[in-house]
Amino acid sequence: MNFWVIFITGLTTGGLSCLAVQGGLLATALSKQVTVAAPHKTKAKTKGKPARPVTGVQLAQNPLPVLYFLIAKLVAYTTLGFLLGALGSAFRITPAVQGIMQLFAALFMIATALNMLNVHPIFRYVAIQPPRFITKMVRNQAKSQEIFTPLLLGALTVLIPCGTTQAMEVLAISSGNPLIGAAVMFIFILGTSPTFFILGFLATQIRGQLQKPFVLVAAALILILGVVSLDAGLNLLGSPLAPSRVVAKLFNTTGTSTQMAQAKEVDGVQEVTIDVVSEGYAPNVIQVKRGQPIRLRLVTNETYSCARAFTIPSMNIEQLLPLTGETVIDIPAQQPGSVYFTCSMGMYSGLISVV
C-alpha cells in the first residue's frame, strides 16, 4: 500500500472535493455568537426596563478554531479508520443512513446561515453551546465556545464524507488491519488539511469594516452549501422531492447535460452502457420495459469524482467503480415507475424509467 499516493490524493483531489461538502461546517466553526448591549432609544421607552441584549454573529479573530477543527477531524477519521480496519467488510453505512446524516448536516447549516443573517431569533438556538462542566473547567464562556464548537464540528465531518474519502474508507476496510486502516485515514485527512487551513486562516484575517460584509458572504455560502447538502441527502434517500429533481420536472429535464437512452434486449436481458465520467453519468435517463431483468454496464476511464461510488438507494445497491474499467450490475425486473441512481454524495444522479 503506497501511503505517499494516499497523501497526494488528499492534498489534491481530496482537499477540493471534501471542501465542497464540508466547507459549510468549517465556516460555521469560524462563526461565533456574541451578545452586546442594546443601544438606548429614548428615556421614555427604556425607563425602568433594562435594555435587551442584541445577539449577533462574527468571525473568529485568530486561526486557533481552524486548528481545533482540523485536529478533531483528524482524530475522528483516524478512529474511524481503526474501526473500519478492525471490522472489515462487516461495517457498512447504507445509502439511507448516509442520506439521513446529510439531511441533518443540511438543516444545521441552513439554520446556522439564517442565524448569521439574523432572520429570526429562533435560529439563535442552533448555536452550539458547550456542556456546563466544560464551561466551568475553562471558566470563560467565550473561550469555551471558541474551543468546543470547532472540535465538535470537526468531529461531525465524519458523518458527511466526500466521494474521495469514501474510496479511502473502502481501502481501510479492505486492509483488514486496524492499524493500517487508521494510517490510511490519518494520512489522507492530513493531506486534505492544508486546503481547509488556508481557507480558514484567510477568513480569520478579515478585520474592521470588511468583517460584516464577509459574514454576510459566509452566511450566503453556508446557506447554498446547506441547500446542496439537502438535495444530496434527498437524492440518497431516493426522494422525488430533491430540489434538483423538482427543478428537472418543472423544466422537463434532468440536468444541464441530459442524455437519454433506451435499453437493448440481449438474450432476454435489457442492457445499457453508462459512461461514468467525473461530471456524472451519460446517459442519465434510461428507458426500460417492465417485467424484464436489467443489466447496467458502467464504464469508467480515469474517473476521479464521486460518480465512481455508484448507488441505487431504493435497492440498497452500492458499488465503488475502478478508476478505469467496466463494472456490471444486474437488476431484477421492475414494475412501471422510476428507479433513481446517484453517486454516494448525491451530487450526480439519473433515473431508470420503467414503462
C-alpha positions in Angstrom: 0.0 0.0 0.0 1.5 3.3 -1.1 0.9 5.9 1.7 2.6 8.6 -0.4 -0.1 8.3 -3.1 -2.8 8.5 -0.4 -1.3 11.7 0.9 -1.1 13.3 -2.6 -4.7 12.2 -3.3 -5.8 14.0 -0.1 -3.7 17.1 -0.9 -5.2 17.4 -4.4 -8.5 15.8 -5.3 -9.5 15.0 -1.7 -8.9 18.5 -0.4 -11.1 20.2 -3.0 -13.9 17.6 -3.1 -14.2 17.5 0.7 -14.2 21.2 0.9 -17.2 21.3 -1.3 -19.1 19.1 1.1 -17.6 20.0 4.5 -16.9 23.7 3.9 -20.1 24.7 5.5 -19.1 23.1 8.8 -15.7 24.9 8.6 -17.4 28.3 8.1 -19.8 27.5 10.9 -16.8 26.7 13.2 -15.3 30.1 12.4 -18.5 32.0 13.3 -19.3 32.7 16.9 -22.4 34.2 18.6 -21.8 37.4 20.5 -24.0 39.4 22.8 -23.7 43.2 23.1 -25.8 45.8 25.0 -28.7 47.2 23.0 -28.4 50.9 22.1 -30.6 53.3 24.1 -33.5 54.6 22.1 -35.4 57.1 24.3 -35.7 57.6 28.0 -39.5 57.1 27.8 -39.1 53.7 26.2 -36.2 52.4 28.4 -37.3 53.9 31.8 -37.4 51.2 34.4 -36.6 48.5 31.9 -33.2 47.0 31.3 -32.0 47.2 27.7 -32.3 43.9 26.0 -29.1 42.4 24.7 -28.6 42.1 21.0 -27.2 38.8 19.7 -25.2 38.8 16.5 -22.6 36.6 14.8 -19.0 37.5 14.0 -16.0 35.6 12.7 -13.2 34.3 15.0 -10.2 36.7 15.0 -7.5 34.1 15.2 -6.7 30.8 13.4 -7.0 28.6 16.5 -10.6 27.5 15.8 -9.3 26.3 12.4 -6.7 24.2 14.1 -9.2 22.8 16.6 -11.5 21.9 13.7 -8.7 20.1 11.8 -7.4 18.3 14.9 -10.8 17.0 15.8 -11.4 15.9 12.1 -8.0 14.1 12.0 -8.7 12.3 15.3 -12.3 11.3 14.2 -11.2 9.9 10.9 -8.2 8.1 12.3 -10.5 6.5 14.9 -12.9 5.6 12.1 -10.1 4.1 10.0 -9.1 2.0 13.0 -12.7 0.7 13.4 -13.0 0.1 9.6 -9.8 -1.9 9.6 -10.9 -3.9 12.6 -14.4 -4.7 11.5 -13.6 -5.1 7.8 -16.5 -5.6 5.4 -18.9 -6.2 8.3 -19.0 -2.4 8.8 -21.3 -0.7 6.2 -23.2 2.5 6.1 -26.3 2.2 3.9 -27.3 5.0 1.4 -30.4 5.6 3.6 -28.3 6.2 6.7 -25.9 8.4 4.8 -28.9 10.3 3.4 -30.2 11.0 6.9 -26.8 12.2 8.0 -26.7 14.5 5.0 -30.1 15.9 5.9 -29.0 16.5 9.5 -25.9 18.4 8.3 -28.0 20.4 5.7 -30.6 21.5 8.2 -27.9 22.5 10.7 -26.0 24.6 8.0 -29.2 26.3 6.8 -30.3 27.2 10.4 -26.7 28.5 11.1 -26.8 30.7 8.0 -30.2 32.1 8.9 -28.9 32.8 12.4 -25.9 34.6 10.9 -28.3 36.7 8.8 -30.5 37.5 11.9 -33.6 36.2 10.1 -35.4 35.3 13.3 -34.4 34.9 17.0 -35.4 31.2 17.0 -32.3 30.4 14.9 -30.1 31.5 17.8 -30.8 28.1 19.4 -28.8 26.4 16.7 -25.6 28.0 18.1 -23.6 25.1 19.7 -23.1 25.6 23.4 -20.5 23.6 25.3 -21.7 21.5 28.3 -21.7 23.2 31.6 -18.8 21.1 33.0 -16.6 22.2 30.1 -17.6 25.8 30.7 -16.7 25.5 34.4 -13.3 23.9 33.5 -12.4 26.7 31.1 -14.1 29.4 33.3 -14.8 31.5 30.3 -17.9 31.1 28.2 -16.5 32.8 25.1 -13.2 30.8 25.4 -15.1 27.5 25.8 -17.2 28.2 22.8 -14.1 29.0 20.8 -12.7 25.6 21.6 -15.8 23.3 21.9 -17.7 24.3 18.7 -14.8 23.8 16.3 -13.9 20.5 18.0 -17.5 19.2 17.7 -18.0 20.3 14.1 -14.6 18.9 13.1 -15.6 15.6 14.5 -19.0 15.8 12.8 -17.4 15.9 9.4 -17.0 12.1 9.7 -20.8 11.9 9.2 -20.6 13.6 5.7 -17.7 12.1 3.9 -16.9 13.2 0.3 -16.6 10.7 -2.5 -12.8 10.5 -2.3 -13.0 10.0 1.4 -15.3 7.1 0.9 -12.9 5.5 -1.5 -10.3 5.7 1.3 -12.7 4.2 3.7 -13.2 1.2 1.4 -9.4 0.9 1.3 -9.3 0.9 5.1 -11.9 -1.8 5.2 -10.1 -3.9 2.6 -6.9 -3.7 4.6 -8.4 -5.9 7.4 -5.9 -4.4 9.8 -7.0 -1.7 12.3 -3.5 0.0 12.4 -3.3 0.1 8.6 -6.9 1.3 8.4 -6.1 4.1 10.9 -2.9 5.0 9.0 -4.8 5.2 5.7 -7.4 7.7 7.1 -4.8 9.7 9.1 -2.5 10.2 6.1 -5.4 11.0 3.7 -7.1 13.6 6.1 -3.6 15.1 6.8 -3.3 15.6 3.1 -6.7 17.4 2.9 -5.8 19.7 5.8 -3.8 22.4 4.0 -6.7 23.3 1.8 -9.0 23.7 4.8 -6.4 25.6 6.8 -5.6 28.1 4.1 -9.2 29.0 3.5 -9.9 29.1 7.3 -6.8 31.2 8.0 -7.7 33.8 5.3 -11.2 34.1 6.8 -9.8 34.9 10.2 -7.7 37.7 8.9 -10.7 39.8 7.8 -10.8 42.9 10.0 -12.6 46.1 10.5 -15.3 47.3 8.1 -14.8 44.1 6.0 -15.9 41.9 8.8 -19.7 42.5 8.4 -19.8 42.0 4.6 -17.6 38.9 4.9 -20.0 37.4 7.5 -22.9 38.0 5.0 -20.9 36.3 2.3 -20.0 33.4 4.6 -23.7 33.1 5.6 -24.8 33.0 2.0 -22.1 30.4 1.2 -23.3 28.2 4.2 -26.9 28.6 3.0 -26.0 27.5 -0.5 -24.0 24.5 0.8 -26.9 23.6 3.1 -29.3 23.5 0.2 -26.8 21.4 -1.9 -26.4 19.1 1.1 -30.2 18.9 1.4 -30.5 17.9 -2.2 -27.8 15.3 -1.8 -29.5 13.8 1.2 -32.8 13.5 -0.5 -31.1 12.1 -3.6 -29.5 9.4 -1.4 -32.9 8.6 0.0 -34.3 8.2 -3.5 -36.8 11.0 -2.8 -38.6 12.7 -5.8 -38.7 15.9 -3.6 -35.0 16.6 -4.0 -34.7 20.2 -5.3 -32.7 19.1 -8.4 -35.4 16.6 -9.3 -38.2 19.1 -8.7 -36.5 21.6 -11.0 -35.9 18.8 -13.5 -39.6 18.0 -13.7 -40.6 21.7 -13.9 -38.3 22.2 -16.9 -38.7 18.7 -18.3 -35.0 17.9 -17.9 -32.7 16.0 -15.6 -29.8 18.4 -15.7 -27.7 20.7 -17.9 -26.4 17.7 -19.9 -29.3 15.3 -20.1 -28.7 12.3 -22.2 -31.4 9.6 -22.8 -31.1 6.1 -24.0 -33.2 3.0 -24.5 -32.0 -0.4 -23.3 -31.4 -3.0 -25.9 -32.5 -6.6 -25.4 -29.8 -9.2 -25.3 -30.7 -12.8 -24.6 -33.8 -11.8 -22.7 -31.9 -9.1 -20.6 -32.2 -5.4 -21.2 -28.7 -4.0 -21.4 -27.5 -0.4 -21.4 -24.0 1.0 -21.2 -23.4 4.1 -19.0 -20.3 6.2 -19.3 -19.2 7.2 -15.8 -17.2 10.4 -16.1 -16.1 12.9 -13.5 -19.0 15.2 -14.3 -21.7 12.5 -13.8 -23.4 9.8 -15.9 -24.1 9.5 -19.6 -26.8 8.6 -20.4 -28.5 9.7 -17.2 -32.1 8.8 -18.3 -32.6 5.2 -19.3 -35.9 3.7 -20.6 -36.6 0.0 -20.0 -39.6 -2.3 -20.3 -41.3 -3.7 -17.2 -41.1 -7.4 -16.4 -37.6 -8.0 -17.8 -34.3 -8.0 -16.0 -31.9 -5.1 -16.5 -28.1 -5.1 -16.9 -26.1 -1.9 -16.4 -22.6 -1.8 -17.8 -20.8 1.0 -16.0 -17.7 2.2 -17.9 -15.0 4.4 -16.2 -12.0 6.0 -17.8 -9.7 7.9 -15.4 -12.8 8.9 -13.4 -11.9 10.6 -10.1 -15.2 12.2 -8.8 -17.8 10.7 -6.5 -19.5 9.4 -9.6 -17.4 6.3 -9.1 -19.4 5.5 -5.9 -22.5 4.3 -7.8 -25.6 3.9 -5.7 -29.2 2.8 -6.3 -30.9 3.8 -2.9 -34.2 2.0 -3.4 -32.4 -1.3 -3.9 -29.6 -0.7 -1.4 -27.1 -1.3 -4.2 -23.6 0.3 -3.7 -20.7 -0.2 -6.0 -17.3 1.5 -5.9 -16.1 1.5 -9.5 -12.5 1.3 -10.6 -10.7 4.4 -11.9 -10.7 2.7 -15.3 -12.7 -0.4 -16.3 -16.1 -1.9 -16.7 -18.5 -3.0 -13.9 -21.7 -4.9 -14.5 -24.7 -4.6 -12.2 -27.7 -6.8 -12.7 -31.1 -5.5 -11.6 -34.3 -7.7 -11.3 -37.4 -7.0 -13.4 -39.2 -3.8 -12.3 -42.8 -2.6 -12.3 -43.6 0.7 -14.1 -42.2 3.7 -12.4 -38.8 5.4 -11.8 -35.7 4.0 -10.2 -33.2 6.6 -9.2 -29.4 6.2 -9.2 -26.9 8.6 -7.8 -23.3 8.9 -6.6 -22.6 8.4 -2.9 -22.6 12.1 -2.2 -25.9 12.7 -4.0 -24.2 15.2 -6.4 -24.7 13.3 -9.7 -27.9 11.4 -10.4 -30.0 9.8 -13.0 -33.1 7.6 -13.4 -34.3 4.4 -15.0 -37.7 4.9 -16.4 -39.7 1.6 -16.4 -42.6 1.6 -18.9 
